[in-house]
Amino acid sequence: MSYVTNAILCFGAGDNGVEIVEEVNRFFDYGAGVYKENGFVHIGDERIFQRDWEGGPKVLEADIAVGAFNYLDVDKLVDYLRGMAWEWPEEAQLLVKTQDADCFRSIMVGGKEESR
């Protein structure tokens, strides 16, 4: 049995994307979910793309990490993200979609704003 949450973490290109994702993934080292998770994968990771990613004629000007997690405690993840030292916290955003939701919901890491 599983309950999957799809998650997309977006943040400003001023931050070091790979290092930020490594720090975010420390959250999963603590067994925050029912099962130990592998964590997010940065879209520049070769496990996702075998070459430079190109969607459109320009290079992305933001960092994006993705993951699908079993029994993710979204509130605990958001608290963890809000406790991190972001260079541009107002640009950090978490999009989550649980398996029973119709669409993603947006959570601003640098603030309390949320939309569904």
Phi and psi in degrees as GROMACS dihedral restraints (atoms count N, CA, C in turn):
[ dihedral_restraints ]
;  ai    aj    ak    al  type     phi  dphi    fc
    3     4     5     6     1  -146.5    20    10
    4     5     6     7     1   162.3    20    10
    6     7     8     9     1  -139.3    20    10
    7     8     9    10     1   103.7    20    10
    9    10    11    12     1   -93.8    20    10
   10    11    12    13     1   135.7    20    10
   12    13    14    15     1  -117.3    20    10
   13    14    15    16     1   122.1    20    10
   15    16    17    18     1   -87.7    20    10
   16    17    18    19     1   136.1    20    10
   18    19    20    21     1  -137.1    20    10
   19    20    21    22     1   140.0    20    10
   21    22    23    24     1  -128.4    20    10
   22    23    24    25     1   123.0    20    10
   24    25    26    27     1  -107.8    20    10
   25    26    27    28     1   121.9    20    10
   27    28    29    30     1  -117.6    20    10
   28    29    30    31     1   138.4    20    10
   30    31    32    33     1  -155.1    20    10
   31    32    33    34     1   164.8    20    10
   33    34    35    36     1   -63.4    20    10
   34    35    36    37     1   146.8    20    10
   36    37    38    39     1   -69.9    20    10
   37    38    39    40     1    -9.9    20    10
   39    40    41    42     1   -70.8    20    10
   40    41    42    43     1   -25.6    20    10
   42    43    44    45     1   -79.4    20    10
   43    44    45    46     1   154.7    20    10
   45    46    47    48     1   -80.7    20    10
   46    47    48    49     1   104.1    20    10
   48    49    50    51     1   -54.8    20    10
   49    50    51    52     1   -49.0    20    10
   51    52    53    54     1   -64.7    20    10
   52    53    54    55     1   -43.9    20    10
   54    55    56    57     1   -66.0    20    10
   55    56    57    58     1   -39.5    20    10
   57    58    59    60     1   -62.5    20    10
   58    59    60    61     1   -45.2    20    10
   60    61    62    63     1   -64.0    20    10
   61    62    63    64     1   -37.5    20    10
   63    64    65    66     1   -61.6    20    10
   64    65    66    67     1   -41.9    20    10
   66    67    68    69     1   -66.8    20    10
   67    68    69    70     1   -42.9    20    10
   69    70    71    72     1   -58.2    20    10
   70    71    72    73     1   -42.0    20    10
   72    73    74    75     1   -69.6    20    10
   73    74    75    76     1   -13.6    20    10
   75    76    77    78     1   -62.6    20    10
   76    77    78    79     1   -25.9    20    10
   78    79    80    81     1   -54.1    20    10
   79    80    81    82     1   -40.8    20    10
   81    82    83    84     1   -77.5    20    10
   82    83    84    85     1   -16.6    20    10
   84    85    86    87     1   -65.5    20    10
   85    86    87    88     1   -22.5    20    10
   87    88    89    90     1   -89.5    20    10
   88    89    90    91     1     6.3    20    10
   90    91    92    93     1    64.3    20    10
   91    92    93    94     1    43.5    20    10
   93    94    95    96     1   -63.4    20    10
   94    95    96    97     1   -25.4    20    10
   96    97    98    99     1  -100.6    20    10
   97    98    99   100     1  -173.0    20    10
   99   100   101   102     1   -66.3    20    10
  100   101   102   103     1   -37.1    20    10
  102   103   104   105     1  -117.9    20    10
  103   104   105   106     1   148.8    20    10
  105   106   107   108     1   -65.5    20    10
  106   107   108   109     1   130.0    20    10
  108   109   110   111     1  -105.1    20    10
  109   110   111   112     1   161.4    20    10
  111   112   113   114     1   -82.5    20    10
  112   113   114   115     1   -23.1    20    10
  114   115   116   117     1    97.5    20    10
  115   116   117   118     1  -176.8    20    10
  117   118   119   120     1   -74.6    20    10
  118   119   120   121     1   157.7    20    10
  120   121   122   123     1  -122.3    20    10
  121   122   123   124     1   127.3    20    10
  123   124   125   126     1   -69.3    20    10
  124   125   126   127     1   141.8    20    10
  126   127   128   129     1   -65.1    20    10
  127   128   129   130     1   -15.0    20    10
  129   130   131   132     1   -83.8    20    10
  130   131   132   133     1    -4.4    20    10
  132   133   134   135     1   -68.0    20    10
  133   134   135   136     1   135.9    20    10
  135   136   137   138     1   -65.6    20    10
  136   137   138   139     1   -16.1    20    10
  138   139   140   141     1   -67.6    20    10
  139   140   141   142     1   -22.8    20    10
  141   142   143   144     1   -95.7    20    10
  142   143   144   145     1   -49.2    20    10
  144   145   146   147     1  -124.0    20    10
  145   146   147   148     1   132.3    20    10
  147   148   149   150     1   -82.4    20    10
  148   149   150   151     1    -8.1    20    10
  150   151   152   153     1  -146.6    20    10
  151   152   153   154     1   178.7    20    10
  153   154   155   156     1   -57.5    20    10
  154   155   156   157     1   132.6    20    10
  156   157   158   159     1   -79.3    20    10
  157   158   159   160     1   134.1    20    10
  159   160   161   162     1  -135.9    20    10
  160   161   162   163     1   115.7    20    10
  162   163   164   165     1  -129.7    20    10
  163   164   165   166     1   102.0    20    10
  165   166   167   168     1    91.5    20    10
  166   167   168   169     1   175.0    20    10
  168   169   170   171     1   -84.1    20    10
  169   170   171   172     1    -0.1    20    10
  171   172   173   174     1  -120.3    20    10
  172   173   174   175     1   164.4    20    10
  174   175   176   177     1   -85.6    20    10
  175   176   177   178     1   140.2    20    10
  177   178   179   180     1   -57.7    20    10
  178   179   180   181     1   140.0    20    10
  180   181   182   183     1  -109.3    20    10
  181   182   183   184     1    33.0    20    10
  183   184   185   186     1  -152.1    20    10
  184   185   186   187     1   156.4    20    10
  186   187   188   189     1   -96.6    20    10
  187   188   189   190     1   142.4    20    10
  189   190   191   192     1  -136.3    20    10
  190   191   192   193     1   135.3    20    10
  192   193   194   195     1  -128.9    20    10
  193   194   195   196     1   145.5    20    10
  195   196   197   198     1  -129.2    20    10
  196   197   198   199     1   158.7    20    10
  198   199   200   201     1  -171.8    20    10
  199   200   201   202     1   157.7    20    10
  201   202   203   204     1  -125.3    20    10
  202   203   204   205     1   123.4    20    10
  204   205   206   207     1  -125.2    20    10
  205   206   207   208     1   144.3    20    10
  207   208   209   210     1   -93.5    20    10
  208   209   210   211     1   125.3    20    10
  210   211   212   213     1    53.9    20    10
  211   212   213   214     1    43.4    20    10
  213   214   215   216     1   -70.2    20    10
  214   215   216   217     1   131.0    20    10
  216   217   218   219     1   -87.7    20    10
  217   218   219   220     1    95.3    20    10
  219   220   221   222     1   -62.1    20    10
  220   221   222   223     1   -40.7    20    10
  222   223   224   225     1   -61.0    20    10
  223   224   225   226     1   -42.1    20    10
  225   226   227   228     1   -66.2    20    10
  226   227   228   229     1   -39.1    20    10
  228   229   230   231     1   -63.5    20    10
  229   230   231   232     1   -44.5    20    10
  231   232   233   234     1   -62.3    20    10
  232   233   234   235     1   -43.2    20    10
  234   235   236   237     1   -59.4    20    10
  235   236   237   238     1   -42.8    20    10
  237   238   239   240     1   -62.4    20    10
  238   239   240   241     1   -46.7    20    10
  240   241   242   243     1   -61.5    20    10
  241   242   243   244     1   -40.7    20    10
  243   244   245   246     1   -69.0    20    10
  244   245   246   247     1   -19.6    20    10
  246   247   248   249     1   -86.7    20    10
  247   248   249   250     1    -7.6    20    10
  249   250   251   252     1   -79.3    20    10
  250   251   252   253     1   157.5    20    10
  252   253   254   255     1   -92.0    20    10
  253   254   255   256     1    95.4    20    10
  255   256   257   258     1   -90.6    20    10
  256   257   258   259     1   140.9    20    10
  258   259   260   261     1   -67.1    20    10
  259   260   261   262     1   -40.3    20    10
  261   262   263   264     1  -129.9    20    10
  262   263   264   265     1    75.5    20    10
  264   265   266   267     1   -60.9    20    10
  265   266   267   268     1   -29.0    20    10
  267   268   269   270     1   -69.1    20    10
  268   269   270   271     1   -12.9    20    10
  270   271   272   273     1   -98.3    20    10
  271   272   273   274     1    -6.7    20    10
  273   274   275   276     1   -84.5    20    10
  274   275   276   277     1   128.3    20    10
  276   277   278   279     1  -140.9    20    10
  277   278   279   280     1   137.9    20    10
  279   280   281   282     1  -114.9    20    10
  280   281   282   283     1   125.9    20    10
  282   283   284   285     1  -107.1    20    10
  283   284   285   286     1   127.4    20    10
  285   286   287   288     1  -130.3    20    10
  286   287   288   289     1   143.7    20    10
  288   289   290   291     1  -140.0    20    10
  289   290   291   292     1   113.1    20    10
  291   292   293   294     1   -80.1    20    10
  292   293   294   295     1   163.5    20    10
  294   295   296   297     1   -66.9    20    10
  295   296   297   298     1   -18.7    20    10
  297   298   299   300     1  -100.4    20    10
  298   299   300   301     1     4.4    20    10
  300   301   302   303     1   -91.2    20    10
  301   302   303   304     1   152.6    20    10
  303   304   305   306     1   -84.1    20    10
  304   305   306   307     1   -24.2    20    10
  306   307   308   309     1  -151.4    20    10
  307   308   309   310     1   170.3    20    10
  309   310   311   312     1   -73.0    20    10
  310   311   312   313     1   150.8    20    10
  312   313   314   315     1  -115.2    20    10
  313   314   315   316     1   146.4    20    10
  315   316   317   318     1  -105.1    20    10
  316   317   318   319     1   130.2    20    10
  318   319   320   321     1  -123.8    20    10
  319   320   321   322     1   121.0    20    10
  321   322   323   324     1   -81.5    20    10
  322   323   324   325     1   119.3    20    10
  324   325   326   327     1   -67.8    20    10
  325   326   327   328     1   -38.7    20    10
  327   328   329   330     1   -82.5    20    10
  328   329   330   331     1     6.7    20    10
  330   331   332   333     1  -160.8    20    10
  331   332   333   334     1  -175.3    20    10
  333   334   335   336     1   -97.2    20    10
  334   335   336   337     1    -0.2    20    10
  336   337   338   339     1   -67.5    20    10
  337   338   339   340     1   141.9    20    10
  339   340   341   342     1  -148.6    20    10
  340   341   342   343     1   141.6    20    10
  342   343   344   345     1  -133.7    20    10
  343   344   345   346     1   155.7    20    10
